[in-house]
Amino acid sequence: MSFFSIIIPTYNRSHTILRALDSVMKQKTSNEFEIIIVDDGSTDQTSELVNDWLGSKNQKVKYIIQERKGVSSARNLGATNSTSE
């Protein structure tokens, strides 16, 4: 079980998603965490970029894609899929 979860809801953020993910990786002070990326139905290159990024990481990362439902739904889905307390 992870100590804490970082939930990143995203929608059409191909221009910023990699910078956000790399920033999270640089900020971590512990290995007791998980990252949950929830893509809210992006129609740009976000999915391809995240999948490429995931291929180069050995971290505990979940990538969930849902149909467009809005940021609140994406955040809630991330919380539901969290394994942290």
N, C-alpha and C positions, 0 to 999 in steps of 0.2 A: 504494500500500500504506500502511496506517495504521501509525503508530508504536506504538500500544497500543490494546487493546480493553477496553471496559467491558461486562461481561456481567451482565445483570440477570434472574435467573430470578424468575418471579412466578406466584402462584396465588391467585385470589380476593382481590386486594389493591386493590380499587377505592377504598377509603378512604385508601390511602397512595401509590399508584403515581405520581400526578402530583407529589406532593411529592418523591418520590425522584428522578424524572426532572429536575425543576427544580433540585434540589440538585446533581445531576451536572453540569448545564449551568453552574451557578454556580462549581463547583469547578475546571473545566478551566483549565489554564494554557497550553494549546497547541491548535492546530487539527488536530494530527496524531493523531487518535483516531477511533474508531468506537464506537457504542453498539449492543449486541445485546440486545434484549429477547426473552426466551423465555417465552411464556405456556404454562404446564403444564396446559392444559385448564380454564381458569377458567370458572365458571358464573355469575359476577356481571357487573357492568358494566365490568370491567377492559378488555376488548377495545375497547369503544366509546370509553372515555376515552383509551386509548393511540392509537387511530386519529385521534381529534380532535386530540390533542397533536401527532402526526406531521404533520398537515396544516398546522400553523403553524410548522414548523421547516424550515430549509434545511440541516440537518446530516446527516451520514452516520449514519443509523440504520437498523437492520434489525429487523423485528418478525416473529418466528416463533411460530406457534401449533402445539402438538403435543397429542396425546391425553395424558391424565393418566398420567404415568410416574414422577413424583417429582422432587425437586429435583436429585438427582445427575444424572439423565438430562437435565434442562433445562440444567444447567451444562455438561455434556459436549457437548450439541448447540450451545450457544453457542460453545464453544471450537472445535468442528469448522467452524463458519461464520465464524470469525474470519479476517481477512486480514492481521492483524499478525504480526510475528515472535514 
